[in-house]
Amino acid sequence: MDFKALGLQGKLCALTEVAGYTSATPIQEKTIPLVLSGKDVMGLAPTGTGKTAAFVLPILQRLGTPSTAGIRCLVIAPTRELAEQIHGVFELFASSFQFRSAVVYGGVSAQPQLRNFKKGLDILVACPGRLLDHLQQKNLSLKSVEILVLDEADHMFDMGFLPNIRAIIAQVPKTRQTLLFSATMPQEVKHLALEVLQDPQTVDLGKNAPVNTVSHALYPVTQHLKTQLLLRLLKELQSDSVIVFTRTKFRAKRVSEQLQKNGLNATPLQGNMSQNRRQESLNGFREGTFQILVATDIAARGIDVSSVSHVINYDMPDTVDAYTHRIGRTGRALQTGAAFTFSTNEDHAEVAAVEKRLGYR
């Protein structure tokens, strides 16, 4: 379906064409009309389905024209990478409307963020920790917020952010439109949804099944042979864009170094790196400077690189949902991809759980 048929104005439709959005994805088809109508929405969708544009586009239309009232749209995201990705989509479209947007997260200097607050903003994308710091220091006000978006609420729960989220929401007007997105719906997120949403419309896509444009393969291997198997696979694939997932930060660093020593263009992405270094790795991977990104699960959310051909699970993820989020980095935007998972004798239970979710061995 084209975007005009969903109720988007001509100006936005023209911008979607420039941005290369040829037709709406299923979540965009279902979500955009609901957001335009002003309803609260609870969206359940796997990653890689076009969720960010599903709320960015109608929000811009609802905001209409810039205002000096203060922050009118607040988006809360669990990780810096996801916050940057969402802000990037807003920037892609918002400048044509003269909306001012900014992104806020920890691990970097607060001074540029303070300067943005002083200039005035229409749209703020933020991680909960740094946003709450700014609120407690009275650096900004949320009293003008008309639209609140909570993205990847399940991951915010996993990271222990729900108390911060509640503290932030307490400073947002009760009369507002609220959109909550989550790939899974644990009990705690259900409770949050009941607290923050008013008579919501539910958009449920796929029951968190992994995207169907990805093929899955299992590679039984002993732990000490994993790196040799990885080297062999990568050399055979000769792909321009592969993400390798490890369970620990140390292993992401070590595996990346081993790949580099063997002449492969790899870079790590893990939580012990500075924000600038993480951004360099991510930008380099996105732009093709690095062909291989070796990452911990922190990177499973918020990497929006449409051309990733393969995801390789060097270590089996701990949960089925973690598997879904990891492999959601490939097969995006209706392209095909492949997920390879290395499994040891200790991984039988996790493998069985993934197979049950997939519906086949």
N, C-alpha and C positions, 0 to 999 in steps of 0.2 A: 504494500500500500504506500502511496506517496504521502508526503508530510502535509500537503495542502488539505487532503481529505481528512486529516486528523484534527483540523481546526487551526493550524498554525498560519500566521499572517504571511503575506507575500514576501516581505523583507526577510523573515526568518527562513522561509522556504528557499529563497535565492541563496542565502548563506549556507544552508545545508548542502546545496549543489556544489558551491565553491569548495566546501570542506570535504567533498567526495562521498557524502551520504546519499547513496542512490535511492534506497527505499527503506522504510521503517522496519526495524526488527520486531518480533512478537511483543517484547516487553514495552517497546516504544508505542506500538499500536494500542496496547491496552492502557498504558499509564498516561500518555500525553493528554487524551481527552478528559480524564478524571482530574488531572492537575489543573488544566485550563478551567474546569468547572468550579474550582475552589474547594474540592473535597479533600479530606484527609485520606491518605493512601498508605496501606501496608503492602509493600512489594516483596515477594519471595522469588528470588531468581538466582540461578548460578552465575558465576563470574563469566565475563566474555560475551554477554548477551546484549550490550549496548545500553546498560542501565543508566550510566552517567548522563548521556544525552537525553534519556527518557525524562529526567527531571530538569536538566539545565534549560532545554529549549522552551518548555511551557512556563517555567519560572520567569524567564526573560520577558515573555509576552505578558505575563500577569503583572510584572513590575511596571511595564509601560514606559515611563520616562524617568530619567534621573531625578533625585530629590535631595534636598539638603537636610532632610529630617534625621538622618543617621542610618545605621545598618538596617536594611529592610529584609535581607535574606541571609540566614546563617546556616551553613552546612558544617556538620561535625563528622569527622572521619577518624578512624583509629590510628592510622600510620602516616608518617610524613610523605611516603611515596604516594599513597592514595590521595592525600590532601593536595599534593602537587598536581596529580593527574586530573582531579576534579577542577582545580583552579585553571589548569591549562584549557579544559573544554569551555569553561566560562569565558576565559580570555579570547578564545577563538571567535566567540559570537558577541560578547558583551561590548567590545570596543565600538562596534557599529551603532550601538545604542547610547554611547557615551556613559555607560555605567562604569563605576570605579570598583574594582575588586582587588582583594589581597588574600594572601595565605599566611597562616600563623601556626608555628609548631616549635617545639623545644629543640635544644641542641645547637641553636644558632643565636647570634646576638639579637637582643630584643629591640635595639635602637631603630633599625629600619622599620620594624613593625609599629613602633610608637609614631614614627614619622607618617606612616600610612594612616594611622588613626587620626592624626591632627589634620591631614589633608581632607579627610572625610571619605567614607566608603558607602556604597550601596550593598555590596555583596562581600561576605567574609567566609572563607573556608578555613577551618581550624581543627587542630587536634585538641583533645579535652584538657590535658595537663597545662599547657602553656596558656590556653584561653582562660582557664580558671585563675591562673596566676595574674593575668592582666585584669580580670574582673575584681579580684581581691585587692589589687593595687589601684582600682578605680581609674584604669587607663582608658577604658571604653565603656559604653553603655549599650545594653540590648533592648532598651525600652521601645525602640521603633521597629523591632523585628515583626514582619508580617508573615514570613514563610520560614519554617524550621525544617531542616533535612537531617536525619540521622542515618548515615550510610554505614553498612556492614555492622549492624548492631550486635550480631553474634560475636564478632571479633572484638568489639569494645567490651563485651562481657568477659570474653576469654582473657583480655588484658587487664581486667580489674577496674575498668573505667566507669562502671555504672554509678558509683557514688558521685564522681565528678560530673557525670551527665545530669544527674538529678539536681546538683547544686547549680549548674549552668541554666537548666530549664526553669528553675525558680526565678531567674532574672529576666525571663522572656515573657512578654504579654500572654495572658491566657487566651485572648482572642487572636487567633492566628491560624494559618494552615500548616499542618504537620505531615511530613512524608517520612516514613520509616522503611528502610530497606535492609534485608538480611538474607543470607543464603540458607541459613537454618533457623529454626525457631525453638531454642531451648526454653525451659520454663521461665527463666529469669527475663528473657527478652519478651515473652508473652506478657509478663507482669508489667514491664516497661511500656509496651504497646497500649495496654489497658489504661495506664496512667496518662500517657501523653497524646493519644489519638481520640478524636471525637467522631463517633459513628463512621469509622473508616471503611473505605472500599478496599477489598483485598485483591491483589493481582498475584496469582500463584502460578509460576511457570516451572514445570519439570520436577517438582518435589525434590529439588536439589540433586537431581540426577546429573552426572557429568555430561558436558555438552556432547551431542551425538555426532559431531564432526571429527572426533578424536578416536583413533584406534589404540588399543591397549595391548601390551606385551609384557610378559614376566620373564625375568632372567635369573634362575636359581644360581647362586654363586656363594662361595665361602668369603668371609669378611676380608681376608688378606689378599684375595684376588680381584677385589672390586675395582681398584684403580687400573689394573692391567686390562680388565674387561672394558672399562670406560674409555681408555685410550684407543683400544681396538675399534670400538663402536664409533667414536668420534671421527677417527681417520677414515672409516668406511662411509660414514654419512656425508662428510664434506659439506655440511650445512653452514649457512651464513648466520644462523640464529638458533642457538640451543640453550636452554636453561637446565642446569644440573642442581638438584636440591639435596642438601645434606641436613642431618639432624642437629648438628652443633656448629657454633661459630668457629671453633678451632678447626673443625674438619673442613668447613668451607674455605678457610684460609689455606690449609695444607693442600687440599685437592687442587685449588686454583694454582698454587705454586708448582705442583707436580705437572699439571697440564702445560704451564708456561715453560718448564724445563724441557718438555718434550716437543717444543716448537709450536704449541697451539696458542691461539690468541684468546686468552681467558682472563677474566677479572672477577674478584670476589664481591659479594654484597652481603654484609652481616652487621649485626648490631654494635660490635665493638669499634667499627669504623666511624670517623667523624662524619657529620652531615655533609660537608663539602666533598669528602672522599666518596661517600655513598652516591652522591649526585653525579660525580664524575663517572663512576662505574655505570650507573644507570643510563646517563646520557650517551656514554661511549657505546654501550650495548644497543641502545635505541638507534644510534646513528650509523652503526656498523663498524665502528673502530674496533670493538671486541665482538668476536663471533660466539663466545661462550660466556655465560654468566653463571657463576657458582654461588648459590644463595641458600640462606636458611629460610625458614617459613615466614620470616618478616617480609620477604619479597613476594610471597604468594599473593598478597593483596596489594593492589596499587601499581603493578607493572602493566602498563597498557601498551604492548608492542604487538601490533597486529600480525607481524610476519614470523613469529616464532614457529619453527617447523617441528621441533621435538622438545619434550620435557623428559628428563631422565632423573628418576628417583634413585640417587646413589644410596640413600638410606630410605627404608620403608617409612612412610609417615605414620604418626601415632594413631590417627583416627581416620575414618572414612571421609569425614568432612574436610580434613586437611588434604587428603588425596584429591578430592574434588576441586579444592581451591588451587592446589598446585597445578593440576593438569588443565585447569581453566586458563592457564597462560598460553596454551596453544589451541588451535582450532577456533580462533576468535574471528568475529565478523564473518561467520559462515565459511571461513576457509577450513581446509583439512589440516590435521596435525597428528602426531603420534606421541604416546606416552610409554616409556620403557621403565620398568621398575625392577631394581635389583633386590632379590629376596634371599635371606639366609634361613637356616633351619629354625631360628627363633621367631620368624615372621609369619608362621602359619596362621595364627588367629587373625592378624591384620589382613592377610591376603584373602582369607575366607570372607571377611566382612566387606572388603572391596568388591569381591566377586558377587556377593549377595546384592550389593547396591547396583552393580552393572547389569545383573540379571543373566550373567553367563560366566563360565570359567575362563 
